[in-house]
Amino acid sequence: LGFSAVTLRRISRLNAEAEEAHVRIVQSEKMASLGRMVAGAAHELNNPLTAVIGYCPVLTMSLTDDKTRQIVDTINKAAQRMAVIIRDLLTFSRTPVLEIRPVRVKEFITESLKAASESAVAAEVTVSVDAAPDLVALMDRPHMEQVLVNLFTNAAQAIKDSGRGDRISVKAYERDDAFFLEVSDNGPGIPGEIKDKIFEPFFTTKRPGRGTGLGLSICYAIVEAHNGSLRVNSTEGAGTAFVIELPRTPSTGERAA
């Protein structure tokens, strides 16, 4: 009876693992199909949209009526926003192609946050950076800049929209065989019922017109392409921390970008 019980537990565990693996494979195939469909649609939309964006300034220059100019300006801004959405769709639909190089981390953080400075000002938050001046990490700098800016901007927007929190910190350090980059805030936190969904494509809690729900899924894909991991620690009402873990930094003295 003891042998049978142990065997049944093992069989049950193996069945559960097989089912989980099957679900992952099916989900992966669905995402691959969705990616191909999205890429095709995005390319088809991009061509006529390029014409709209290109001709709006030309049309504005030929107009003398202020009201009509404002209308054309509104069209141009809407088209620019559509272009950003299409860019995100194309980024989501393909596997990131990386150029991994040693990067000076503190300089990378400082330069990246300049791109998100307007978000910090709008949210009226204090920003702190904690990284050793000589810390070097292996990464594709442009792609990781996209990740850092997205995480920072999300934190600032959450604080601004909720009216809760006043601080965002970016911390980088080495531990054991890995490099860590943390973006944390003392904002509203993430409700427990949606925490497991935030990395899913097209999932968003923002109002219509405020986001596509692709930002975090793109960040996840970029970090995963680095053979790293992206996880979130959050307590509703107490703040959120996104933690990026990448493979170990190069040895001291290796040339950094």
URJO-V872523 format. One record per backbone hydrogen bond with DSSP energy under -0.5 kcal/mol. NH is the residue of the N-H (numbers start at 1). CO is the residue of the C=O. If there is no record, write none. Layout:
# URJO-V872523
nh:NH co:CO
nh:NH co:CO
This chain:
# URJO-V872523
nh:5 co:1
nh:6 co:2
nh:7 co:3
nh:8 co:4
nh:9 co:5
nh:10 co:6
nh:11 co:7
nh:12 co:8
nh:13 co:9
nh:14 co:10
nh:15 co:11
nh:16 co:12
nh:17 co:13
nh:18 co:14
nh:19 co:15
nh:20 co:16
nh:21 co:17
nh:22 co:18
nh:23 co:19
nh:24 co:20
nh:25 co:21
nh:26 co:22
nh:27 co:23
nh:28 co:24
nh:29 co:25
nh:30 co:26
nh:31 co:27
nh:32 co:28
nh:33 co:29
nh:34 co:30
nh:35 co:31
nh:36 co:32
nh:37 co:33
nh:38 co:34
nh:39 co:35
nh:40 co:36
nh:41 co:37
nh:42 co:38
nh:43 co:39
nh:44 co:40
nh:45 co:41
nh:46 co:42
nh:47 co:43
nh:48 co:44
nh:49 co:45
nh:50 co:46
nh:51 co:47
nh:52 co:48
nh:53 co:49
nh:54 co:50
nh:55 co:51
nh:56 co:52
nh:57 co:53
nh:58 co:54
nh:59 co:55
nh:60 co:56
nh:61 co:57
nh:62 co:58
nh:62 co:59
nh:63 co:60
nh:66 co:64
nh:69 co:65
nh:70 co:66
nh:71 co:67
nh:72 co:68
nh:73 co:69
nh:74 co:70
nh:75 co:71
nh:76 co:72
nh:77 co:73
nh:78 co:74
nh:79 co:75
nh:80 co:76
nh:81 co:77
nh:82 co:78
nh:83 co:79
nh:84 co:80
nh:85 co:81
nh:86 co:82
nh:87 co:83
nh:88 co:84
nh:89 co:85
nh:90 co:86
nh:91 co:87
nh:92 co:88
nh:93 co:89
nh:94 co:90
nh:94 co:91
nh:98 co:96
nh:101 co:139
nh:103 co:137
nh:105 co:103
nh:105 co:135
nh:108 co:104
nh:109 co:105
nh:110 co:106
nh:111 co:107
nh:112 co:108
nh:113 co:109
nh:114 co:110
nh:115 co:111
nh:115 co:112
nh:116 co:113
nh:117 co:114
nh:120 co:116
nh:121 co:117
nh:122 co:118
nh:123 co:119
nh:124 co:120
nh:124 co:121
nh:125 co:120
nh:126 co:166
nh:128 co:168
nh:130 co:170
nh:131 co:129
nh:135 co:132
nh:137 co:103
nh:139 co:101
nh:139 co:137
nh:141 co:139
nh:144 co:140
nh:145 co:141
nh:146 co:142
nh:147 co:143
nh:148 co:144
nh:149 co:145
nh:150 co:146
nh:151 co:147
nh:152 co:148
nh:153 co:149
nh:154 co:150
nh:155 co:151
nh:156 co:152
nh:157 co:153
nh:158 co:154
nh:159 co:155
nh:160 co:156
nh:161 co:157
nh:162 co:158
nh:163 co:159
nh:164 co:159
nh:168 co:126
nh:169 co:184
nh:170 co:128
nh:171 co:182
nh:172 co:130
nh:173 co:180
nh:175 co:178
nh:178 co:175
nh:179 co:246
nh:180 co:173
nh:181 co:244
nh:182 co:171
nh:183 co:242
nh:184 co:169
nh:184 co:182
nh:185 co:240
nh:186 co:167
nh:194 co:191
nh:195 co:191
nh:195 co:192
nh:197 co:194
nh:198 co:194
nh:198 co:195
nh:200 co:197
nh:202 co:213
nh:203 co:200
nh:203 co:213
nh:204 co:202
nh:210 co:207
nh:218 co:214
nh:219 co:215
nh:220 co:216
nh:221 co:217
nh:222 co:218
nh:223 co:219
nh:224 co:220
nh:225 co:221
nh:226 co:222
nh:226 co:223
nh:227 co:224
nh:228 co:223
nh:229 co:245
nh:231 co:243
nh:233 co:241
nh:235 co:239
nh:237 co:188
nh:238 co:235
nh:239 co:235
nh:240 co:185
nh:241 co:233
nh:242 co:183
nh:243 co:231
nh:243 co:241
nh:244 co:181
nh:244 co:242
nh:245 co:229
nh:246 co:179
nh:247 co:226
nh:248 co:177
nh:254 co:251
nh:257 co:102
